Amino acid sequence: MRGLIYHNLLYFGCSFAFSLSVVLATIFLSFPVVHVIAETQVVVLSLLVTRMHRDFWRLDRTARGIDGVDISLSTFMAQ
């Protein structure tokens, strides 16, 4: 639960900061700068969500005791 709250607060803080910067950039700066900031926002938030999902997946695997076991499709196809 602590990890979920941490990741959600981090995601909320970053998305709020980026949204505020896009609004302020729209008012004061030219379109190309606003576009770069908006595209950077998409990339950074995507990376944060991916990081959150990987952390939760890793925690779930260690909690179940299957940390080193690979159960991918290629493992089953090789047999």
Backbone as CSV, one residue per row, in Angstrom:
resi,resn,N_x,N_y,N_z,CA_x,CA_y,CA_z,C_x,C_y,C_z
1,MET,0.820,-1.184,0.000,0.000,0.000,0.000,0.874,1.261,0.000
2,ARG,1.972,1.201,0.733,2.879,2.345,0.803,3.467,2.647,-0.579
3,GLY,3.804,1.602,-1.317,4.344,1.788,-2.664,3.329,2.402,-3.603
4,LEU,2.077,1.982,-3.482,1.028,2.537,-4.324,0.832,4.024,-4.050
5,ILE,0.812,4.396,-2.796,0.652,5.813,-2.434,1.852,6.617,-2.929
6,TYR,3.061,6.073,-2.755,4.270,6.762,-3.206,4.220,7.012,-4.711
7,HIS,3.910,5.971,-5.475,3.893,6.119,-6.927,2.782,7.057,-7.383
8,ASN,1.627,6.983,-6.744,0.541,7.876,-7.122,0.849,9.335,-6.799
9,LEU,1.482,9.581,-5.651,1.861,10.957,-5.324,2.930,11.488,-6.274
10,LEU,3.884,10.645,-6.617,4.914,11.043,-7.574,4.302,11.351,-8.928
11,TYR,3.413,10.486,-9.405,2.755,10.688,-10.691,1.899,11.958,-10.663
12,PHE,1.138,12.151,-9.583,0.306,13.345,-9.472,1.156,14.612,-9.453
13,GLY,2.233,14.596,-8.678,3.101,15.774,-8.606,3.719,16.120,-9.948
14,CYS,4.207,15.115,-10.643,4.815,15.366,-11.961,3.781,15.826,-12.980
15,SER,2.613,15.194,-12.978,1.594,15.603,-13.950,1.077,17.012,-13.645
16,PHE,0.957,17.356,-12.376,0.531,18.712,-12.018,1.571,19.741,-12.449
17,ALA,2.843,19.447,-12.193,3.908,20.379,-12.570,3.973,20.552,-14.090
18,PHE,3.886,19.453,-14.824,3.928,19.554,-16.281,2.702,20.278,-16.829
19,SER,1.528,19.999,-16.285,0.314,20.675,-16.758,0.387,22.175,-16.495
20,LEU,0.876,22.522,-15.336,1.039,23.941,-15.015,2.055,24.595,-15.949
21,SER,3.148,23.884,-16.244,4.152,24.456,-17.139,3.623,24.589,-18.562
22,VAL,2.771,23.666,-19.003,2.180,23.787,-20.339,1.244,24.989,-20.395
23,VAL,0.446,25.190,-19.364,-0.468,26.334,-19.338,0.314,27.644,-19.334
24,LEU,1.341,27.719,-18.490,2.141,28.952,-18.437,2.933,29.172,-19.729
25,ALA,3.424,28.090,-20.305,4.152,28.220,-21.567,3.222,28.657,-22.689
26,THR,1.974,28.204,-22.666,1.010,28.617,-23.686,0.756,30.117,-23.607
27,ILE,0.745,30.632,-22.407,0.491,32.069,-22.233,1.703,32.904,-22.646
28,PHE,2.900,32.475,-22.259,4.068,33.333,-22.404,5.027,32.965,-23.538
29,LEU,4.991,31.760,-24.048,5.991,31.312,-25.014,5.355,30.968,-26.356
30,SER,6.206,30.706,-27.331,5.711,30.381,-28.669,5.281,28.912,-28.741
31,PHE,4.586,28.581,-29.841,4.035,27.232,-29.991,5.091,26.131,-30.000
32,PRO,6.222,26.279,-30.689,7.194,25.168,-30.682,7.687,24.799,-29.281
33,VAL,7.865,25.780,-28.431,8.312,25.504,-27.065,7.216,24.772,-26.290
34,VAL,5.986,25.201,-26.458,4.851,24.557,-25.790,4.725,23.109,-26.263
35,HIS,4.915,22.897,-27.549,4.819,21.555,-28.112,5.896,20.631,-27.538
36,VAL,7.109,21.130,-27.407,8.196,20.333,-26.837,7.898,19.983,-25.381
37,ILE,7.397,20.939,-24.619,7.062,20.675,-23.212,5.938,19.644,-23.121
38,ALA,4.931,19.767,-23.968,3.816,18.820,-23.937,4.275,17.416,-24.329
39,GLU,5.133,17.308,-25.332,5.640,15.994,-25.730,6.539,15.395,-24.650
40,THR,7.314,16.222,-23.991,8.154,15.754,-22.889,7.284,15.240,-21.754
41,GLN,6.168,15.900,-21.514,5.238,15.461,-20.477,4.736,14.062,-20.767
42,VAL,4.376,13.784,-21.997,3.872,12.455,-22.360,4.937,11.393,-22.124
43,VAL,6.163,11.680,-22.509,7.248,10.709,-22.360,7.547,10.452,-20.881
44,VAL,7.674,11.508,-20.099,8.015,11.352,-18.678,6.913,10.614,-17.923
45,LEU,5.663,10.960,-18.166,4.577,10.284,-17.465,4.457,8.823,-17.903
46,SER,4.742,8.535,-19.157,4.750,7.136,-19.611,5.852,6.343,-18.919
47,LEU,7.008,6.950,-18.771,8.100,6.278,-18.061,7.757,6.047,-16.592
48,LEU,7.100,7.014,-15.957,6.712,6.842,-14.566,5.687,5.726,-14.386
49,VAL,4.736,5.640,-15.302,3.735,4.574,-15.212,4.385,3.217,-15.445
50,THR,5.295,3.147,-16.407,6.003,1.894,-16.659,6.828,1.488,-15.448
51,ARG,7.482,2.434,-14.821,8.272,2.158,-13.622,7.383,1.631,-12.497
52,MET,6.209,2.248,-12.335,5.290,1.818,-11.295,4.829,0.379,-11.546
53,HIS,4.466,0.075,-12.772,4.001,-1.277,-13.091,5.108,-2.303,-12.891
54,ARG,6.328,-1.975,-13.282,7.454,-2.903,-13.095,7.744,-3.135,-11.612
55,ASP,7.673,-2.085,-10.814,7.900,-2.240,-9.372,6.838,-3.128,-8.732
56,PHE,5.581,-2.919,-9.103,4.519,-3.746,-8.540,4.630,-5.189,-9.024
57,TRP,5.009,-5.391,-10.271,5.196,-6.741,-10.790,6.333,-7.440,-10.052
58,ARG,7.426,-6.717,-9.831,8.568,-7.280,-9.118,8.208,-7.612,-7.669
59,LEU,7.475,-6.725,-7.016,7.051,-6.991,-5.633,6.113,-8.191,-5.549
60,ASP,5.239,-8.325,-6.509,4.316,-9.456,-6.514,5.066,-10.766,-6.716
61,ARG,6.050,-10.769,-7.599,6.813,-11.996,-7.849,7.642,-12.390,-6.636
62,THR,8.245,-11.426,-5.952,9.031,-11.765,-4.762,8.127,-12.202,-3.612
63,ALA,6.919,-11.637,-3.511,5.993,-12.032,-2.450,5.501,-13.466,-2.652
64,ARG,5.414,-13.888,-3.899,4.953,-15.240,-4.194,6.103,-16.248,-4.227
65,GLY,7.327,-15.770,-4.136,8.478,-16.654,-4.113,8.888,-17.189,-5.469
66,ILE,8.551,-16.481,-6.535,8.903,-16.925,-7.882,9.822,-15.922,-8.559
67,ASP,10.736,-15.366,-7.785,11.589,-14.293,-8.287,12.496,-14.733,-9.426
68,GLY,13.078,-15.897,-9.360,14.021,-16.301,-10.393,13.457,-17.231,-11.439
69,VAL,12.185,-17.537,-11.376,11.576,-18.505,-12.284,11.018,-17.783,-13.500
70,ASP,11.451,-18.219,-14.675,10.956,-17.630,-15.915,9.850,-18.514,-16.467
71,ILE,8.659,-17.965,-16.601,7.542,-18.744,-17.123,7.029,-18.111,-18.413
72,SER,7.921,-17.695,-19.266,7.524,-17.069,-20.514,7.075,-18.129,-21.508
73,LEU,6.471,-17.711,-22.594,5.972,-18.613,-23.610,7.118,-19.378,-24.269
74,SER,8.260,-18.737,-24.458,9.383,-19.411,-25.093,9.890,-20.581,-24.246
75,THR,9.734,-20.513,-22.926,10.123,-21.620,-22.064,9.278,-22.855,-22.351
76,PHE,7.986,-22.651,-22.568,7.106,-23.778,-22.846,7.291,-24.311,-24.264
77,MET,7.638,-23.444,-25.202,7.805,-23.871,-26.592,9.083,-24.684,-26.759
78,ALA,10.081,-24.443,-25.934,11.361,-25.143,-26.083,11.274,-26.588,-25.639
79,GLN,10.312,-26.933,-24.836,10.221,-28.296,-24.298,9.530,-29.214,-25.209
